[in-house]
């Protein structure tokens, strides 16, 4: 779940709109669908097509065990987004979208394309974060530590892997999202402090392609704290990105599909392969021992 934002309701009906083509040429896929419920207060316009392309891109780089619908809807003032495990869908509240529009204007007061990119980056960051929760749940991905941090990394992996024009977007998107959360995040919350989540996203973007994020570094640094220690911090980010990239490539490779004893086919969980004899799914380490059928 993305943290709620402690802001008043944004009452303007039309949020930031750009061209339908945008700046990112996302690939096509079928496992993630996006639906926009009617709203009298928020119209996303060309951003709808953009978000659908972004969701389709996820389906091209990971193979979800089952389809994941993403629904944008009014939530009665709840400025949040969720993976609803029982309903098996992602819910993104228009209430949150209005807050992101307001935050994007703060981040990019100059307007124009910079404003559209900042707004869209924040929307995609939120959506990919929640799809990350869906993937962890549906694929039974083993996560040690904070799942929130893990799916922030998932969002970075997907955004940074979409091509040169998207690299750096995760840093901007997280900065816009967390820009009104300075100093929040108590000791008993699931989420790390907002400033830390922004700098973590910046680190991954820097490690992936520092040239793409260079122009944003100082703005983001001053947004979350100051520039003291920034250079030393960024010096560790290449290794950090490579570690995160290895983890997610290992766990998002298209899984093996194996026949079952009843003549059907089953999609193995990440990290599993067909058992000896080709029937059922087994852990890789157990192929020479006793088969553990799925």
Secondary structure, DSSP 8 states (H G I E B T S, - for coil): ------------SB-----SS-S------SSEEEEE---SS-B-TTHHHHHHHHHHHHHHH---SS-EEEEEE--TT---EEEETTTTEEEEEHHHHHHHHHHHHHHTTT-HHHHHHHHHHHHHHHHHHHHHHHHHHHTT----S-HHHHHHHHHHHHHHTT-TTTTTHHHHHHHHHHTT-TT---TTSSS--HHHHHHHHHHHHHHHHHHHHHHHHHHHHHHHS-STTHHHHHTTHHHHHHHHHHHHHHHHS---EEE-TTS-EEE--TTEEE-TTSBSEEEGGGTTS-----
